[in-house]
Amino acid sequence: MIALENAAYSYGGGELLSEISLRLAPGSFHFLTGPSGSGKSTFLKLCYAELVPTAGRLTLFDREVRSLSRDDVALTRRRIGVVHQDCQFLDHLPLASNVALPLLVAGKPTPTGDLSALLDWVGLGPLATALPPSLSGGERQRAALARAIIMGPDVILADEPTGNLDWEMSLRLLTLLVELNRMGKTILVATHDLNVIRQAKSQIAARVLRISKRRIQLAGADL
């Protein structure tokens, strides 16, 4: 699904990630940990072709990323939902319209029933007409998750999705990610919150990866 073979990424004259060999299998759940500045966000950007490795190979859905045209990249990204750490919305549009934006951009219809069901699933049904500035941090993150999955992606990537949330809101978001994984979605979450990782591992078979010295390693049992 997403595979890297001896991949590296250099930035500003120095190598940020080196010798990365990893495969995210269909239906797997991975956490990515590491100190701030270690390259977690960069790795996620590689996984949805925002960045291209400066060395090695990156394959998305059995296609080498360097062989993809701009249109191919756009089509590939429809199969990957991304929840950014600092989720942005169009403040003049109601929540429901913000969540449906990927469908609009793709030129696809927005079935009202499906959109309502999705908002209900993330617990935001009553806020469908609310404007983004009125939402709490937890509501914004759940809205970002709804927007990320409205196209029915195979993979969901989340960059520190619980970073600014309290424990209760973190658990609500984690529950949604676990449910998505049980539906067969591949999940990769970059996080520094070990409590969230421990909670997830008590529910599902999640692998924990750690960036250390520019490389990605399987974390030990100390988590």
C-alpha positions as CSV (number, residue, x, y, z in Angstrom):
1,M,0.0,0.0,0.0
2,I,2.7,2.5,1.1
3,A,6.3,1.1,0.9
4,L,9.7,2.8,1.2
5,E,12.9,1.1,0.2
6,N,16.1,2.6,1.6
7,A,14.5,6.0,1.2
8,A,16.0,9.2,2.4
9,Y,15.0,12.9,2.5
10,S,17.5,15.8,2.7
11,Y,16.5,19.3,3.6
12,G,18.6,22.4,3.7
13,G,21.8,20.6,2.8
14,G,21.4,17.9,5.5
15,E,19.8,14.5,5.6
16,L,16.7,14.5,7.8
17,L,15.7,10.9,7.2
18,S,18.0,8.1,6.1
19,E,17.8,4.5,5.0
20,I,14.0,4.2,5.6
21,S,12.7,0.8,4.7
22,L,9.1,0.2,5.8
23,R,5.8,-1.1,4.4
24,L,2.4,-0.1,5.7
25,A,0.2,-3.1,5.0
26,P,-3.5,-2.8,4.3
27,G,-5.5,-2.7,7.5
28,S,-2.5,-2.0,9.7
29,F,-2.3,0.6,12.5
30,H,1.0,2.3,13.2
31,F,2.1,5.0,15.6
32,L,5.1,7.2,14.7
33,T,7.0,8.7,17.6
34,G,10.2,10.8,18.0
35,P,11.3,14.1,19.5
36,S,10.2,17.4,18.0
37,G,12.1,18.1,14.8
38,S,13.0,14.5,14.2
39,G,11.1,14.3,10.9
40,K,7.7,12.9,11.8
41,S,5.8,15.4,9.7
42,T,8.3,15.0,6.9
43,F,7.7,11.3,6.9
44,L,3.9,11.8,6.7
45,K,4.4,14.2,3.7
46,L,6.4,11.5,2.0
47,C,3.5,9.0,2.6
48,Y,1.1,11.2,0.7
49,A,3.5,12.5,-2.0
50,E,3.7,16.0,-0.8
51,L,7.4,15.3,-0.8
52,V,9.5,12.9,-2.9
53,P,12.5,11.0,-1.4
54,T,15.8,12.4,-2.4
55,A,17.2,8.9,-2.4
56,G,15.7,5.4,-2.5
57,R,12.2,4.4,-3.6
58,L,8.7,5.3,-2.4
59,T,5.8,3.2,-3.8
60,L,2.1,4.2,-3.3
61,F,-0.5,1.6,-4.2
62,D,2.1,-0.3,-6.2
63,R,3.3,2.7,-8.3
64,E,6.7,4.3,-7.8
65,V,6.0,7.9,-6.9
66,R,8.6,9.4,-9.3
67,S,6.6,7.8,-12.2
68,L,3.4,9.6,-11.3
69,S,2.2,12.6,-13.3
70,R,0.6,15.5,-11.5
71,D,-2.8,14.1,-12.3
72,D,-1.7,10.7,-11.0
73,V,-0.6,12.2,-7.7
74,A,-3.9,14.0,-7.4
75,L,-5.8,10.8,-7.9
76,T,-3.6,8.9,-5.6
77,R,-4.1,11.4,-2.8
78,R,-7.9,10.7,-3.0
79,R,-7.0,7.3,-1.5
80,I,-5.2,8.9,1.4
81,G,-6.9,11.0,4.0
82,V,-4.8,13.5,6.0
83,V,-5.5,15.1,9.3
84,H,-3.0,17.9,9.8
85,Q,-1.8,19.1,13.2
86,D,-3.0,22.6,12.6
87,C,-6.3,21.9,10.8
88,Q,-7.4,24.8,8.6
89,F,-11.0,25.6,7.6
90,L,-12.8,28.2,5.5
91,D,-14.2,30.3,8.3
92,H,-17.0,31.8,6.2
93,L,-18.5,28.3,5.4
94,P,-20.5,26.2,7.8
95,L,-19.0,23.0,9.1
96,A,-20.9,20.7,6.8
97,S,-19.6,22.6,3.7
98,N,-16.0,22.5,5.0
99,V,-16.2,18.7,5.5
100,A,-17.7,18.3,2.0
101,L,-15.0,20.4,0.3
102,P,-12.9,17.4,-1.0
103,L,-16.0,16.2,-2.9
104,L,-16.5,19.6,-4.4
105,V,-12.8,19.8,-5.5
106,A,-13.0,16.3,-7.0
107,G,-16.2,17.3,-8.9
108,K,-18.3,14.7,-7.1
109,P,-21.8,15.1,-5.7
110,T,-22.4,15.4,-2.0
111,P,-25.1,13.0,-0.9
112,T,-26.8,14.8,2.0
113,G,-27.7,11.6,3.8
114,D,-24.1,10.4,3.7
115,L,-22.7,13.8,4.9
116,S,-25.2,13.9,7.8
117,A,-24.4,10.3,8.8
118,L,-20.6,11.1,8.7
119,L,-21.1,14.2,10.9
120,D,-23.3,12.1,13.3
121,W,-20.5,9.5,13.5
122,V,-17.9,12.0,14.6
123,G,-20.4,13.5,17.0
124,L,-20.9,16.8,15.2
125,G,-24.3,16.4,13.7
126,P,-25.9,19.2,15.7
127,L,-23.1,21.6,14.6
128,A,-23.5,21.1,10.8
129,T,-24.4,24.8,10.3
130,A,-21.8,26.1,12.8
131,L,-18.9,28.2,11.6
132,P,-15.4,27.0,12.3
133,P,-14.4,29.8,14.6
134,S,-17.1,28.7,17.1
135,L,-15.7,25.1,17.3
136,S,-13.6,23.8,20.2
137,G,-10.2,22.2,19.6
138,G,-11.7,18.7,19.9
139,E,-14.6,19.6,17.5
140,R,-12.1,21.0,15.0
141,Q,-10.0,17.8,15.1
142,R,-13.1,15.6,14.6
143,A,-14.2,17.8,11.8
144,A,-10.8,17.4,10.2
145,L,-11.1,13.7,10.5
146,A,-14.5,13.7,8.9
147,R,-13.1,15.8,6.0
148,A,-10.2,13.4,5.7
149,I,-12.4,10.4,5.3
150,I,-15.3,11.7,3.2
151,M,-13.7,10.5,0.0
152,G,-13.5,6.9,1.4
153,P,-9.7,6.7,1.5
154,D,-7.8,3.5,2.1
155,V,-5.2,5.2,4.3
156,I,-5.6,7.8,7.1
157,L,-2.5,9.8,8.1
158,A,-2.8,12.0,11.2
159,D,-0.1,14.4,12.4
160,E,-0.3,14.9,16.2
161,P,-4.1,14.9,16.1
162,T,-4.4,14.9,20.0
163,G,-1.6,17.4,20.6
164,N,-3.8,20.2,21.7
165,L,-6.6,18.2,23.2
166,D,-7.4,17.2,26.8
167,W,-7.5,13.5,27.7
168,E,-11.3,13.1,27.2
169,M,-11.2,14.6,23.7
170,S,-8.0,12.6,22.9
171,L,-9.9,9.4,23.7
172,R,-12.9,10.4,21.6
173,L,-10.6,11.0,18.6
174,L,-8.7,7.8,19.3
175,T,-11.9,5.8,19.4
176,L,-12.8,7.0,15.9
177,L,-9.4,6.1,14.6
178,V,-9.7,2.6,16.1
179,E,-13.2,2.2,14.6
180,L,-11.8,3.2,11.2
181,N,-9.0,0.6,11.5
182,R,-11.6,-2.1,12.4
183,M,-13.4,-1.1,9.2
184,G,-10.2,-2.1,7.3
185,K,-8.5,1.3,7.0
186,T,-4.8,1.6,7.3
187,I,-3.9,4.2,10.0
188,L,-0.7,6.0,10.7
189,V,-0.6,8.5,13.6
190,A,2.4,10.7,14.4
191,T,2.3,11.5,18.1
192,H,4.4,12.2,21.2
193,D,1.6,11.1,23.6
194,L,2.6,7.8,25.0
195,N,-0.7,7.5,27.0
196,V,-2.7,7.6,23.7
197,I,-0.4,4.9,22.3
198,R,-0.9,2.7,25.4
199,Q,-4.6,3.1,25.2
200,A,-4.7,2.1,21.6
201,K,-2.5,-0.9,22.1
202,S,-5.0,-2.1,24.8
203,Q,-7.6,-2.3,22.0
204,I,-5.9,-3.2,18.8
205,A,-2.6,-4.6,17.5
206,A,-0.8,-1.3,16.8
207,R,2.9,-1.2,15.9
208,V,4.9,1.6,17.3
209,L,7.7,3.2,15.2
210,R,10.3,5.6,16.5
211,I,12.5,8.0,14.6
212,S,15.9,8.0,16.1
213,K,19.1,9.3,14.5
214,R,17.3,9.9,11.2
215,R,16.1,6.3,11.0
216,I,12.8,4.6,11.8
217,Q,13.0,1.7,14.2
218,L,10.4,-0.6,15.7
219,A,9.9,0.7,19.3
220,G,10.4,-1.8,22.2
221,A,8.1,-2.9,24.9
222,D,8.9,0.1,27.1
223,L,5.8,1.8,25.6
